[in-house]
């Protein structure tokens, strides 16, 4: 029997053979019973005390609440608060309520390292690490051979296999791979690329270039590749070159304001009808709504399940995503990366603690995540974590989404295959 099999339904979905899909409301009721080990009188470095008192169990998180990462960090704080309250409303962890210790790293690697170092010295078994890659990377370097376990909340984290570092989300390798698959399946063989010359812009460009080298993308050629500084006020000159090359589709690798700069140039040059692909970092409803008057007619992004209506997803994902959306809506939020990254890490750790007990060590948590997280539904897909893969998602957790002015509509099968409504 092969390792993987296809989930029946409208969209293909890869599942680990012989392992059931764990479904249910959020995880809260379906993540397994708490162990009896936490019933003894003891203390844990993470904050639980005697079982008789059932003192709160503390989740430590270092987030970017100010500085350049404040947008993601502030949403992460809101998300963790909402889901901690939800967990507590259902009995917490073996009767221990969840308490949050959230510290602002000011988007500064040195500040984050100082906070993390103090936690490590106090013996905490784990903590959450966010919210942007430079900060995450600096803290990850502190992970030793005995822990603590560090759960990164950055979508570009790349934890080493077998280490004490884990990460949530979907690797850009799979996201841009889905774009290449969708382009090929849609018959777009002449494409153009426009990327900003900063970290995010270059990363997206490099990932798509790698994806285009795969045999599955054979036949796609880049007819024009233009670049620009993210601080540029206009890119009309570069977009004029692209227009003259007459591409069938355009890939734009950048986020935020620099993305708007490209859209303005496209609009001024009458290029709105070119099918346009963007990175998932632009999947913010507030940002896209602000760009409404200049958006291309067809804007596609590679996205995880959290961006779509549960009814459009495989049956394995629907119960979780329905509950996930409900909690977010009650908290006044909208499903996006800022919510999904911290919540997936939080809920996977809650699952582990409910299974092992509140006295779990870093080593026990690591072993649990590597051996027991199979086909677990979370906001970014069905997680399958192993010693070799400390993220647990892949291309089968990615669908191409088209912005319809208010939300995203699924327009492909998993991994960007089988475009919907295209021959």
C-alpha positions in Angstrom: 0.0 0.0 0.0 1.3 3.4 -0.8 2.0 6.0 1.9 -0.7 8.3 0.7 -4.2 8.0 -0.7 -6.6 10.4 -2.1 -9.4 11.9 -0.1 -12.7 11.4 -1.9 -14.6 14.5 -2.7 -14.6 17.5 -5.1 -11.0 18.2 -4.5 -8.1 15.7 -4.3 -6.7 15.6 -0.7 -3.7 13.6 0.3 -4.0 11.5 3.5 -1.7 9.2 5.4 -2.9 5.7 4.7 -4.2 3.9 7.8 -4.4 7.0 9.9 -7.9 8.4 10.7 -8.7 12.1 10.1 -9.4 13.7 13.5 -12.4 15.9 13.2 -14.6 17.7 15.6 -15.2 21.2 16.9 -11.9 23.1 16.9 -9.9 20.2 18.5 -11.2 21.3 21.9 -13.5 18.3 22.3 -11.6 16.0 20.0 -8.0 16.2 20.9 -8.1 13.4 23.5 -8.5 13.1 27.2 -6.1 14.6 29.7 -3.7 12.1 31.3 -3.9 11.3 35.0 -0.3 12.3 35.5 -1.2 15.9 36.2 -3.4 14.9 39.2 -0.4 14.6 41.5 0.8 17.5 43.6 3.6 19.1 41.5 4.7 22.2 39.7 5.7 22.8 36.1 8.0 25.4 34.7 5.3 26.5 32.4 3.1 27.7 35.2 0.8 24.9 36.5 0.9 24.2 40.2 -0.9 21.7 42.5 -3.8 19.8 41.0 -6.0 20.6 43.9 -5.6 24.3 43.2 -5.8 23.7 39.5 -3.7 26.8 38.9 -3.5 28.3 35.4 -1.1 26.7 32.9 0.9 29.5 31.3 1.7 29.8 27.6 4.6 32.1 27.1 4.7 34.1 23.8 7.1 36.7 22.5 5.3 38.7 19.8 5.9 41.9 17.8 3.3 44.2 19.3 5.2 47.3 18.2 7.6 48.0 15.4 7.6 46.7 11.8 5.9 43.4 12.8 3.1 45.0 14.8 0.4 44.2 12.3 0.9 40.4 12.6 1.8 40.6 16.3 -1.2 42.4 17.4 -3.5 40.0 15.5 -1.6 37.1 17.0 -2.3 38.5 20.5 -6.0 38.8 19.7 -6.1 35.3 18.3 -4.3 33.7 21.2 -6.6 35.5 23.7 -9.8 34.4 21.8 -8.7 30.7 21.5 -7.4 30.6 25.1 -10.8 31.8 26.3 -12.5 29.2 24.1 -10.3 26.4 25.5 -11.0 27.6 29.0 -14.8 27.5 28.3 -14.4 23.8 27.6 -12.5 22.9 30.7 -9.0 24.1 29.9 -6.2 21.5 30.1 -7.2 18.8 32.6 -9.1 21.4 34.6 -6.2 23.9 34.5 -7.2 27.1 32.8 -4.9 28.5 30.2 -3.1 31.8 31.0 -1.1 33.9 28.5 2.2 35.6 29.2 2.7 37.7 26.1 5.8 39.9 25.9 6.5 42.5 23.2 9.7 42.0 21.3 9.4 45.4 19.7 10.2 43.7 16.3 13.8 43.6 17.5 15.9 40.4 17.4 17.9 41.5 20.4 14.9 42.2 22.5 13.3 38.9 21.6 16.5 37.0 22.4 16.7 38.7 25.8 13.1 37.7 26.6 13.6 34.2 25.4 16.9 33.8 27.3 15.1 34.7 30.5 12.5 32.0 29.9 15.1 29.4 29.1 16.9 30.2 32.3 13.7 29.7 34.2 13.2 26.3 32.7 10.0 26.7 30.6 9.4 23.7 28.4 8.2 25.7 25.4 7.2 29.1 24.1 5.7 30.7 21.0 8.0 32.8 18.9 6.8 35.6 16.5 6.0 37.5 14.5 8.5 38.2 11.7 11.3 36.1 10.3 14.4 38.1 11.4 13.2 38.0 15.0 12.1 34.3 14.8 15.5 33.3 13.4 17.4 35.0 16.1 15.4 33.3 18.8 15.6 29.9 17.0 19.4 29.9 17.4 18.8 29.5 21.2 17.2 26.1 20.9 19.5 23.6 22.4 19.8 19.8 22.3 17.5 19.5 25.3 15.1 22.3 24.5 13.1 24.3 25.2 10.6 23.7 22.3 10.2 26.8 20.2 7.1 27.2 18.0 7.6 29.8 15.3 4.7 31.9 14.1 6.4 33.1 11.0 5.2 31.7 7.6 8.8 31.7 6.3 10.3 29.7 9.1 12.3 26.6 8.1 13.0 24.5 11.2 15.7 21.9 11.0 14.6 18.3 11.2 15.0 16.7 14.6 15.5 20.1 16.3 13.4 21.6 19.0 12.1 24.2 16.6 8.7 23.8 15.0 6.6 26.2 12.7 3.1 26.6 11.5 1.7 27.7 8.2 2.7 26.5 4.7 6.2 26.8 3.2 6.5 29.3 0.3 8.0 26.4 -1.7 4.5 24.8 -1.8 2.6 28.1 -2.3 4.6 29.1 -5.3 4.6 25.5 -6.5 0.8 25.7 -6.6 1.0 28.9 -8.7 3.2 27.1 -11.2 0.9 24.1 -11.4 -2.1 26.4 -11.9 -0.4 28.4 -14.6 0.5 25.2 -16.5 -2.9 23.7 -16.1 -4.5 27.0 -17.3 -2.4 27.1 -20.4 -0.3 30.1 -19.4 3.0 29.4 -21.1 4.2 33.0 -21.5 4.5 34.7 -18.2 6.1 37.9 -16.8 7.5 38.4 -13.3 7.7 41.6 -11.3 9.3 41.6 -7.8 10.5 44.1 -5.3 14.2 43.9 -4.2 13.6 43.2 -0.6 13.5 39.9 1.3 9.9 39.0 0.6 10.0 40.0 -3.0 13.2 38.1 -3.7 12.0 35.1 -1.8 8.8 34.8 -3.8 10.7 35.2 -7.1 13.3 32.6 -6.2 10.6 30.1 -5.1 8.6 30.5 -8.3 11.8 30.2 -10.3 12.5 26.9 -8.6 8.9 25.7 -9.2 9.2 26.6 -12.9 12.3 24.2 -13.1 10.1 21.2 -12.1 9.2 18.8 -14.9 5.5 19.5 -14.2 6.1 23.1 -15.3 7.8 22.3 -18.6 6.7 24.7 -21.4 6.3 27.8 -19.2 8.7 30.6 -20.2 9.4 34.0 -18.6 9.1 36.6 -21.3 10.0 39.5 -19.1 11.4 39.9 -15.6 11.4 43.3 -14.0 12.5 44.5 -10.5 12.1 47.6 -8.4 13.0 49.0 -5.0 10.1 48.7 -2.5 10.4 52.4 -1.7 9.7 53.3 -5.4 6.8 55.7 -5.9 6.2 54.5 -9.5 7.0 51.4 -11.6 5.3 52.5 -14.8 8.6 52.1 -16.8 9.0 48.5 -15.7 5.4 47.6 -16.3 5.6 49.2 -19.8 8.4 46.7 -20.6 6.2 43.9 -19.4 3.2 45.1 -21.4 5.3 45.2 -24.5 6.3 41.5 -24.0 2.6 40.5 -24.1 2.6 37.9 -21.4 -0.4 35.7 -20.8 -0.1 36.0 -17.0 1.9 38.1 -14.5 3.4 37.1 -11.2 4.0 39.9 -8.7 6.2 39.1 -5.7 5.9 41.7 -3.0 3.5 42.7 -0.2 1.8 45.7 1.2 2.4 49.2 -0.2 4.9 48.1 -2.9 2.1 45.7 -4.2 -0.2 48.7 -4.5 2.5 50.5 -6.5 2.5 47.7 -9.1 -1.3 47.7 -9.2 -1.4 51.5 -9.9 1.0 51.1 -12.8 -1.0 48.3 -14.2 -4.2 50.3 -14.0 -2.6 53.4 -15.6 -1.4 51.3 -18.5 -4.6 49.4 -19.1 -3.3 46.0 -17.9 -6.1 45.1 -15.7 -7.2 42.1 -17.9 -3.9 40.3 -17.5 -4.4 37.3 -15.1 -2.3 38.3 -12.1 -0.8 36.1 -9.4 0.4 37.4 -6.1 2.0 35.9 -3.0 -0.2 34.9 0.0 1.2 37.8 2.0 -1.3 40.0 0.2 -4.3 37.9 1.4 -5.5 40.6 3.8 -9.1 41.6 3.3 -8.4 45.2 4.5 -5.5 45.6 2.0 -7.4 44.2 -1.0 -10.5 46.3 -0.2 -8.3 49.4 -0.1 -7.0 48.5 -3.6 -10.5 47.8 -5.1 -10.4 50.5 -7.7 -7.1 49.4 -9.2 -7.2 45.6 -8.8 -6.9 43.4 -11.9 -9.9 41.6 -13.2 -8.5 38.2 -12.2 -6.3 38.2 -9.1 -5.1 34.8 -7.9 -3.3 33.8 -4.7 -2.1 30.4 -3.3 -3.9 30.0 0.0 -4.5 27.6 2.9 -8.0 26.4 3.9 -8.6 29.2 6.4 -9.3 31.7 3.5 -12.2 29.7 2.1 -15.8 28.9 3.0 -15.8 25.5 4.8 -18.4 24.2 2.4 -15.8 24.5 -0.5 -13.2 22.4 1.3 -12.7 18.6 1.7 -15.0 17.0 4.2 -12.0 16.3 6.5 -11.5 20.1 7.0 -15.1 21.3 7.3 -15.9 20.7 11.1 -12.7 22.4 12.2 -12.9 25.3 9.9 -16.5 26.0 10.8 -15.6 26.2 14.5 -12.5 28.2 13.7 -14.5 30.7 11.7 -17.0 30.9 14.5 -14.4 31.8 17.2 -12.8 34.4 15.0 -16.1 36.0 14.1 -17.1 36.2 17.8 -13.8 38.0 18.5 -14.4 40.5 15.7 -11.6 39.1 13.4 -11.3 37.8 9.9 -9.6 34.6 8.9 -6.1 35.3 7.7 -2.4 34.5 8.4 -2.3 36.7 11.5 -5.0 34.4 13.1 -4.0 31.1 11.6 -0.3 31.0 12.5 -0.6 31.4 16.3 -3.8 29.4 16.6 -2.4 26.3 14.9 0.6 26.2 17.1 -1.5 26.9 20.2 -4.0 24.2 19.5 -1.4 21.6 18.6 0.4 22.3 22.0 -3.0 22.1 23.8 -3.6 18.7 22.1 -0.1 17.5 23.3 -0.6 18.7 26.9 -4.1 17.2 27.1 -2.5 13.9 26.1 0.7 14.0 28.1 -0.3 16.1 31.1 0.6 19.5 32.3 4.0 18.3 33.6 5.1 17.6 30.1 8.8 18.3 29.4 10.2 19.8 26.2 11.4 16.3 25.1 8.0 14.8 25.7 6.3 17.6 23.7 8.7 17.2 20.9 8.2 13.4 20.7 4.4 13.8 20.8 4.4 16.3 17.9 6.8 14.2 15.8 4.9 10.9 16.4 1.2 11.7 17.1 0.2 14.6 14.8 -1.2 12.8 11.8 -4.0 14.2 9.7 -4.9 16.7 12.4 -7.1 19.5 10.9 -6.0 23.0 11.7 -6.4 26.3 9.8 -3.6 25.7 7.3 -4.6 22.2 6.5 -4.2 18.6 7.7 -0.9 18.6 9.7 1.4 15.5 9.4 4.4 16.3 11.6 7.4 14.0 11.7 11.0 14.1 12.8 12.0 15.1 9.3 9.2 17.7 8.9 8.6 20.1 11.7 5.9 22.1 9.8 3.6 19.3 8.7 1.8 20.9 5.7 2.5 20.7 2.0 1.1 21.4 -1.5 -2.0 19.3 -0.8 -3.0 22.0 1.8 -2.9 24.8 -0.9 -5.7 25.9 -3.2 -5.6 28.8 -5.6 -8.1 31.4 -4.6 -9.5 34.3 -6.6 -10.5 37.5 -4.9 -14.1 38.4 -5.7 -14.2 41.8 -4.0 -15.2 40.5 -0.6 -13.6 37.1 -0.1 -11.7 34.4 -1.8 -13.3 31.7 -4.1 -11.6 28.3 -4.6 -10.6 28.1 -8.3 -8.5 24.9 -8.3 -8.0 21.6 -6.8 -5.3 20.9 -4.2 -1.7 22.0 -5.1 -3.1 24.3 -7.8 -4.1 21.4 -10.0 -7.4 21.1 -12.0 -8.5 24.7 -12.4 -12.2 25.1 -12.0 -14.0 26.5 -15.0 -11.0 26.2 -17.3 -10.5 23.7 -20.2 
